[in-house]
Amino acid sequence: VDEEQVLAVLTLVHPDPYHFDEHHLRLMTIVANQATVALRNAQLFNQIQTKQRQLEIVLHAIPDILLVLDDTGQILLVNEAAENFLEASENPVGQHISVFSGADHVLAPVTRILAHADLPQKLRAYEERSERTGQDMIVTMSRWENPLHSTGGYVLLLHDVTTLRDLHRFKDEMLKIVSHDLRSPVALIISARDMLEYDLPELEADSMIPDYLRIIKQSTDRMQGLIDDLLRAETSNQQQVDPGELIENVLANMQPLATRKQQSLESILKLASPSWIVVDPMLIREAMENYVSNAIKYTLDKGQITVRAYLEDQRFNFVVEDTGIGIAPEYLPHLFEPYYQ
């Protein structure tokens, strides 16, 4: 406001704005107070408009589908993702949610929920799949209220989990196929091994054939267990295991491989008897056997392989030492890269 405008307002109160009596001063005080209130209201209105624009920008930037309803189910607000999801020919604001939620629509349960008059304040999320669109959605429904106007409604947030669910469905289907295709050959190997054991003639005392048959049986039993684990997805098989007994079984399985290369396979165990560790026995045995078999594979004939095991600071340590070719220093940083050889 410039000086000329101020003088124009003052002239309305007194023809000579530079000479006021007490009465004119009171009038001017009233005018000043009103102007201050009007200015403050204008500032507040401007702030509200700014925040409203910021909120609209944020809502439209949210990738999830957002709808705001009143108590009757009428749509009050949608973001851009919701407009695309509803596939409305015109602005959906002002229309009832039932217009867009058919029998097989992911929003169909919302219309059924709104039909109940005694809804809880906090509503739980639900997951729904639409076969028509092939979408899986997690729908979160929450209550909003305006105590000044005694009004309220619901906020719907839809999160698309179709990709995640498709991956789960693909994984389940592949597990079924793999487990089914693996069972048949494993069963044939088990049957053939049993027939071999049954038809064997009397063997010499130093024959290794019984050891080979025992390894086949243990390996097929392990494969059978792995197939069962595929079907028991995300289930734990943790058990109390005696590490000394576990290592003895591992060395017994690996001894024929070492004998074939005339290698010495020995163990140095510093374990209390009995001592227990909680592990998945099948997985830990597989890891140990892989470790020892690598030592046998990369150690020359008549070499030495030593297995050490000990307990220290409530940790179980399993160490394999060999006189093999070793690993060149430049390859050490890549030891734990998957499939690096």
DACORVEN-V880388 format. One record per residue. N is the residue number from 1. BURIAL is 1 if it has 9 or more other ideal C-beta (glycine too) atoms within 8 Angstrom, else 0. Layout:
BEGIN
N_BURIAL + N_BURIAL
END
This chain:
BEGIN
1_0 + 2_0 + 3_0 + 4_0 + 5_0 + 6_1 + 7_1 + 8_0 + 9_1 + 10_1 + 11_1 + 12_0 + 13_1 + 14_1 + 15_0 + 16_0 + 17_1 + 18_0 + 19_0 + 20_1 + 21_0 + 22_0 + 23_0 + 24_1 + 25_1 + 26_0 + 27_1 + 28_1 + 29_0 + 30_0 + 31_1 + 32_0 + 33_0 + 34_0 + 35_0 + 36_0 + 37_0 + 38_0 + 39_0 + 40_0 + 41_0 + 42_0 + 43_0 + 44_0 + 45_0 + 46_0 + 47_0 + 48_0 + 49_0 + 50_0 + 51_0 + 52_0 + 53_0 + 54_0 + 55_0 + 56_0 + 57_0 + 58_0 + 59_1 + 60_0 + 61_0 + 62_1 + 63_0 + 64_1 + 65_1 + 66_1 + 67_1 + 68_1 + 69_1 + 70_1 + 71_0 + 72_0 + 73_1 + 74_1 + 75_1 + 76_0 + 77_1 + 78_1 + 79_1 + 80_0 + 81_1 + 82_1 + 83_1 + 84_0 + 85_0 + 86_1 + 87_0 + 88_1 + 89_0 + 90_0 + 91_0 + 92_1 + 93_0 + 94_0 + 95_1 + 96_0 + 97_1 + 98_0 + 99_0 + 100_1 + 101_1 + 102_0 + 103_0 + 104_0 + 105_1 + 106_1 + 107_1 + 108_1 + 109_1 + 110_1 + 111_1 + 112_0 + 113_1 + 114_1 + 115_0 + 116_0 + 117_0 + 118_0 + 119_1 + 120_0 + 121_0 + 122_0 + 123_1 + 124_0 + 125_0 + 126_0 + 127_1 + 128_1 + 129_1 + 130_1 + 131_0 + 132_0 + 133_0 + 134_0 + 135_1 + 136_1 + 137_1 + 138_1 + 139_1 + 140_1 + 141_1 + 142_1 + 143_1 + 144_1 + 145_0 + 146_0 + 147_0 + 148_0 + 149_0 + 150_0 + 151_0 + 152_0 + 153_1 + 154_1 + 155_1 + 156_1 + 157_1 + 158_1 + 159_1 + 160_1 + 161_1 + 162_1 + 163_0 + 164_0 + 165_1 + 166_1 + 167_0 + 168_0 + 169_0 + 170_0 + 171_1 + 172_1 + 173_0 + 174_0 + 175_1 + 176_1 + 177_0 + 178_1 + 179_1 + 180_0 + 181_0 + 182_1 + 183_1 + 184_0 + 185_0 + 186_1 + 187_0 + 188_0 + 189_1 + 190_1 + 191_0 + 192_0 + 193_1 + 194_0 + 195_0 + 196_1 + 197_0 + 198_0 + 199_0 + 200_0 + 201_0 + 202_0 + 203_0 + 204_0 + 205_0 + 206_0 + 207_0 + 208_0 + 209_0 + 210_0 + 211_1 + 212_1 + 213_1 + 214_0 + 215_1 + 216_1 + 217_1 + 218_1 + 219_0 + 220_1 + 221_0 + 222_1 + 223_1 + 224_1 + 225_1 + 226_1 + 227_1 + 228_0 + 229_1 + 230_1 + 231_1 + 232_0 + 233_0 + 234_0 + 235_0 + 236_0 + 237_1 + 238_0 + 239_0 + 240_0 + 241_1 + 242_0 + 243_1 + 244_1 + 245_0 + 246_1 + 247_1 + 248_1 + 249_1 + 250_1 + 251_1 + 252_0 + 253_1 + 254_1 + 255_1 + 256_1 + 257_1 + 258_1 + 259_1 + 260_0 + 261_1 + 262_0 + 263_1 + 264_0 + 265_1 + 266_0 + 267_1 + 268_0 + 269_1 + 270_0 + 271_1 + 272_0 + 273_0 + 274_0 + 275_1 + 276_0 + 277_0 + 278_0 + 279_1 + 280_1 + 281_1 + 282_1 + 283_1 + 284_1 + 285_1 + 286_1 + 287_0 + 288_1 + 289_1 + 290_0 + 291_1 + 292_1 + 293_1 + 294_0 + 295_1 + 296_1 + 297_0 + 298_0 + 299_1 + 300_0 + 301_0 + 302_0 + 303_1 + 304_1 + 305_1 + 306_1 + 307_1 + 308_1 + 309_1 + 310_0 + 311_1 + 312_0 + 313_0 + 314_0 + 315_0 + 316_0 + 317_1 + 318_1 + 319_0 + 320_1 + 321_0 + 322_1 + 323_0 + 324_1 + 325_0 + 326_0 + 327_0 + 328_0 + 329_0 + 330_0 + 331_0 + 332_0 + 333_0 + 334_0 + 335_0 + 336_0 + 337_0 + 338_0 + 339_0 + 340_0 + 341_0
END
